[in-house]
C-alpha cells in the first residue's frame, strides 16, 4: 500500500497543474488528479499536466493513479431522463476519461447523482441504476480506465448497502473508500470496507477530530495503524491517498509531516 496525496488537498490554493511538484516534494510517488472545471477537461490541458508531471518527477517518481472531476458539473446528469442533458454529460465524462488515458491514470473516482432533497427518503431502483452504471463502466473501459464509485455523504452512495447492491449487478465496477465521507455519513469506515469486498481500488485518507471535523492525519482520533491492518486483512494493496481540505493546514510542510506520519503508521501495521 503506497501512501500518496490527492491534488484536491491543495484546492483553492493552487491550480490543478501546480499541485504536482509540491506533492512530489513530500516524497509521495502516487497521486490523484482532481480536475476542477470544464476548461480543464481538454487534451490541451492534459498536456500541461503531463509537462508538470515531468517536472515533478525530478523530485520523486510521481505517477497518477486516478482522476476525479468536480461532480456536480456533469455526473448527476449521466443518469438524466433527458437525452440531451445525458449526452452533454457523457461528452464531458468521455473528455475526463481521455485525460485519464493521456496522463496515465487507470481509475476514475466517481460520485454520481446527488441527494438533492435530503428530507426525502429515497428508494433506489437498483436494476435501473446498475444498467446505467454498467454502461458507464463499459465507456471507461474503452479508455483503459476502471470506474470506481466513492462513498460520499451527500450522494446516492452514502449508505454502505448502496454499493453492496450494485456490486452483484456491476462486475466491472470498482470502489473508493473515503474516510471523511464515511464519518460524515455516520457510518464506521469498516462498514464500507466490508461492502466493497474485493472491488476496492483507492482509499482517501484524512483524520477525524473528537468533534467529528476533518483533520490532517495525526491530529485526530483515527487509529491509522489499525486501519492499515484492516485494509491489509481485506486484501487491499492499492494506494492510500491523503485528501484533506485546504483549511486544515497553513503550511505545506504540514502536509509533508502528515505524509510521513501515514507512512510510519502503514509500516508499523504491516510489520
C-alpha positions as CSV (number, residue, x, y, z in Angstrom):
1,X,0.0,0.0,0.0
2,X,1.6,3.2,-1.2
3,X,0.9,6.5,0.5
4,X,0.1,9.4,-1.8
5,X,-1.8,12.7,-2.0
6,X,-4.7,14.0,-4.0
7,X,-4.4,17.4,-5.7
8,X,-7.8,18.1,-4.0
9,X,-5.8,18.8,-0.8
10,X,-4.5,21.9,-2.5
11,X,-7.8,23.1,-4.0
12,X,-8.2,26.9,-3.7
13,X,-4.5,27.3,-3.0
14,X,-3.1,26.1,-6.3
15,X,-4.4,25.4,-9.7
16,X,-4.6,21.7,-10.6
17,X,-1.4,21.5,-12.6
18,X,0.5,23.5,-9.9
19,X,-0.1,20.8,-7.3
20,X,2.1,18.1,-8.8
21,X,5.6,19.5,-7.8
22,X,4.5,20.1,-4.2
23,X,3.2,16.6,-4.0
24,X,6.4,15.1,-5.3
25,X,8.4,17.2,-2.8
26,X,6.6,15.5,0.1
27,X,8.2,12.3,-1.2
28,X,5.0,10.8,-2.5
29,X,5.2,8.6,-5.6
30,X,1.5,8.4,-6.4
31,X,-1.4,10.9,-6.6
32,X,-4.9,11.5,-7.7
33,X,-5.6,14.5,-10.1
34,X,-8.7,16.4,-9.3
35,X,-9.9,18.4,-12.3
36,X,-11.8,21.4,-11.1
37,X,-13.6,22.9,-14.0
38,X,-14.7,22.5,-17.6
39,X,-11.8,24.4,-19.0
40,X,-9.6,21.6,-17.6
41,X,-11.5,18.8,-19.4
42,X,-9.4,19.1,-22.6
43,X,-6.4,17.3,-24.0
44,X,-4.6,20.7,-24.3
45,X,-4.9,21.0,-20.5
46,X,-3.9,17.4,-20.2
47,X,-0.6,18.2,-22.0
48,X,0.0,20.9,-19.4
49,X,-0.5,18.3,-16.6
50,X,1.9,15.9,-18.4
51,X,4.5,18.7,-18.6
52,X,4.1,19.5,-14.9
53,X,4.2,15.8,-14.0
54,X,7.6,15.6,-15.8
55,X,8.8,18.5,-13.7
56,X,7.6,16.8,-10.5
57,X,9.4,13.6,-11.4
58,X,12.7,15.4,-10.9
59,X,11.8,15.2,-7.1
60,X,10.1,11.8,-7.0
61,X,8.9,9.1,-9.5
62,X,5.4,10.5,-9.2
63,X,2.6,8.8,-11.2
64,X,-1.2,9.4,-11.4
65,X,-3.3,6.6,-10.1
66,X,-6.7,8.2,-10.6
67,X,-8.6,11.2,-11.8
68,X,-11.6,13.0,-10.3
69,X,-13.9,15.6,-11.8
70,X,-16.0,18.3,-10.0
71,X,-19.0,16.1,-9.6
72,X,-21.9,18.5,-9.8
73,X,-20.8,19.8,-13.2
74,X,-22.0,16.8,-15.1
75,X,-22.0,13.4,-13.2
76,X,-25.6,13.6,-11.9
77,X,-26.8,14.3,-15.5
78,X,-25.3,11.0,-16.6
79,X,-28.4,9.5,-15.1
80,X,-30.8,12.1,-16.5
81,X,-34.1,11.1,-18.3
82,X,-33.4,14.0,-20.6
83,X,-31.4,12.5,-23.5
84,X,-29.9,15.8,-24.5
85,X,-28.6,16.5,-20.9
86,X,-27.4,12.9,-20.7
87,X,-25.5,13.2,-24.0
88,X,-23.8,16.5,-22.9
89,X,-22.8,14.8,-19.6
90,X,-21.5,11.8,-21.5
91,X,-19.4,14.1,-23.6
92,X,-17.8,15.6,-20.5
93,X,-17.3,12.2,-19.0
94,X,-15.5,11.0,-22.1
95,X,-13.3,14.1,-22.0
96,X,-12.2,13.3,-18.5
97,X,-11.6,9.7,-19.4
98,X,-9.5,10.8,-22.4
99,X,-7.5,13.0,-19.9
100,X,-7.0,10.0,-17.6
101,X,-5.6,8.0,-20.5
102,X,-3.4,10.9,-21.5
103,X,-1.8,11.3,-18.1
104,X,-1.5,7.6,-17.3
105,X,-4.3,7.2,-14.8
106,X,-6.2,3.9,-14.8
107,X,-9.0,4.8,-12.4
108,X,-11.9,7.3,-12.3
109,X,-13.2,8.4,-8.9
110,X,-17.0,8.7,-9.3
111,X,-19.6,10.4,-7.2
112,X,-22.7,10.0,-9.3
113,X,-26.1,11.5,-8.5
114,X,-26.6,13.8,-5.5
115,X,-29.3,13.6,-2.8
116,X,-31.0,16.9,-3.7
117,X,-33.9,16.5,-1.3
118,X,-32.3,15.5,2.0
119,X,-35.7,15.3,3.8
120,X,-37.0,12.7,1.3
121,X,-36.4,9.0,1.8
122,X,-35.0,7.7,-1.5
123,X,-36.0,4.3,-2.8
124,X,-33.5,3.1,-5.4
125,X,-34.3,1.1,-8.5
126,X,-31.1,-0.9,-8.4
127,X,-31.5,-2.8,-11.6
128,X,-32.1,0.6,-13.5
129,X,-29.1,2.3,-11.8
130,X,-26.9,-0.8,-12.4
131,X,-27.8,-0.8,-16.1
132,X,-26.6,2.8,-16.4
133,X,-23.5,2.2,-14.2
134,X,-22.6,-0.8,-16.4
135,X,-22.8,1.4,-19.5
136,X,-20.5,4.0,-17.8
137,X,-18.1,1.1,-16.9
138,X,-18.0,0.0,-20.5
139,X,-17.3,3.5,-21.7
140,X,-14.5,3.8,-19.2
141,X,-13.0,0.5,-20.3
142,X,-12.7,2.0,-23.9
143,X,-10.1,4.3,-22.4
144,X,-8.4,1.7,-20.3
145,X,-9.9,3.1,-17.1
146,X,-11.9,1.5,-14.3
147,X,-14.9,3.4,-13.0
148,X,-14.7,3.5,-9.2
149,X,-17.7,4.6,-7.1
150,X,-16.8,6.6,-4.0
151,X,-18.9,6.8,-0.8
152,X,-20.0,10.4,-0.3
153,X,-22.4,11.6,2.3
154,X,-24.5,13.9,0.0
155,X,-24.9,11.4,-2.9
156,X,-26.8,8.2,-3.5
157,X,-23.9,6.3,-2.2
158,X,-23.9,7.4,1.4
159,X,-25.1,4.1,2.8
160,X,-22.8,1.0,2.6
161,X,-25.7,-1.1,1.3
162,X,-25.8,1.0,-1.9
163,X,-22.5,-0.4,-3.2
164,X,-23.4,-3.9,-1.9
165,X,-26.5,-3.8,-4.1
166,X,-24.5,-2.6,-7.1
167,X,-21.6,-5.0,-6.6
168,X,-23.6,-8.0,-7.6
169,X,-25.0,-6.3,-10.7
170,X,-21.9,-4.4,-11.9
171,X,-19.0,-6.8,-12.4
172,X,-16.6,-4.1,-13.8
173,X,-17.3,-1.5,-11.1
174,X,-14.5,-0.6,-8.6
175,X,-14.7,1.3,-5.4
176,X,-13.2,4.2,-3.5
177,X,-13.2,4.3,0.3
178,X,-13.3,7.9,1.7
179,X,-12.7,8.1,5.4
180,X,-14.0,11.6,5.9
181,X,-17.2,10.9,3.9
182,X,-17.8,7.7,5.9
183,X,-17.6,9.8,9.1
184,X,-19.9,12.5,7.7
185,X,-22.4,9.8,6.7
186,X,-22.5,8.5,10.2
187,X,-21.1,5.0,9.5
188,X,-17.8,3.4,10.6
189,X,-15.5,3.1,7.7
190,X,-15.3,-0.7,8.2
191,X,-18.9,-0.9,7.1
192,X,-17.9,0.5,3.7
193,X,-14.8,-1.7,3.6
194,X,-17.0,-4.8,4.0
195,X,-19.4,-3.6,1.3
196,X,-16.5,-3.1,-1.2
197,X,-15.3,-6.6,-0.8
198,X,-12.6,-7.2,-3.4
199,X,-13.6,-4.2,-5.5
200,X,-11.7,-1.5,-3.6
201,X,-9.2,0.3,-5.8
202,X,-8.5,3.6,-4.0
203,X,-8.6,4.9,-0.4
204,X,-8.9,8.6,0.5
205,X,-7.4,9.4,3.9
206,X,-7.9,12.1,6.5
207,X,-8.2,12.2,10.2
208,X,-11.3,13.0,12.2
209,X,-11.3,15.0,15.4
210,X,-13.3,14.4,18.6
211,X,-15.8,16.9,17.3
212,X,-16.2,15.0,14.0
213,X,-14.4,17.6,11.9
214,X,-11.8,16.7,9.3
215,X,-8.2,17.0,10.4
216,X,-4.8,16.3,9.0
217,X,-3.7,12.7,9.6
218,X,-2.1,12.6,13.0
219,X,-4.2,15.3,14.5
220,X,-7.4,13.5,15.2
221,X,-8.6,10.3,16.8
222,X,-8.4,7.8,14.0
223,X,-6.2,4.8,14.7
224,X,-4.3,4.5,11.4
225,X,-2.3,1.5,12.3
226,X,-5.4,-0.5,12.9
227,X,-6.9,0.9,9.7
228,X,-4.0,-0.2,7.6
229,X,-4.1,-3.6,9.2
230,X,-7.8,-3.9,8.3
231,X,-7.1,-2.9,4.8
232,X,-4.3,-5.5,4.5
233,X,-6.6,-8.1,6.1
234,X,-9.2,-7.3,3.4
235,X,-6.6,-8.0,0.7
236,X,-6.2,-4.4,-0.3
237,X,-2.8,-3.5,-1.8
238,X,-3.6,-0.2,-3.7
239,X,-2.8,3.4,-3.0
240,X,-3.9,5.3,0.1
241,X,-4.2,8.9,-0.8
242,X,-4.3,11.8,1.6
243,X,-7.3,14.0,0.8
244,X,-7.9,16.9,3.2
245,X,-9.3,20.4,2.9
246,X,-7.1,23.5,2.4
247,X,-8.5,24.9,5.7
248,X,-6.9,22.0,7.6
249,X,-3.4,23.4,7.3
250,X,-1.5,26.7,7.0
251,X,1.9,25.4,5.7
252,X,2.7,22.9,3.0
253,X,5.3,21.4,5.5
254,X,2.3,20.2,7.5
255,X,1.2,18.0,4.6
256,X,4.7,16.6,4.4
257,X,4.6,15.8,8.1
258,X,1.2,14.1,7.7
259,X,2.5,12.1,4.7
260,X,5.5,10.9,6.9
261,X,3.1,10.1,9.7
262,X,0.9,7.9,7.4
263,X,3.9,6.2,6.0
264,X,5.1,5.3,9.5
265,X,1.6,4.0,10.5
266,X,1.5,1.8,7.4
267,X,5.0,0.4,8.1
268,X,4.1,-0.4,11.7
269,X,0.8,-2.0,10.6
270,X,2.5,-4.2,8.0
271,X,5.5,-5.4,10.0
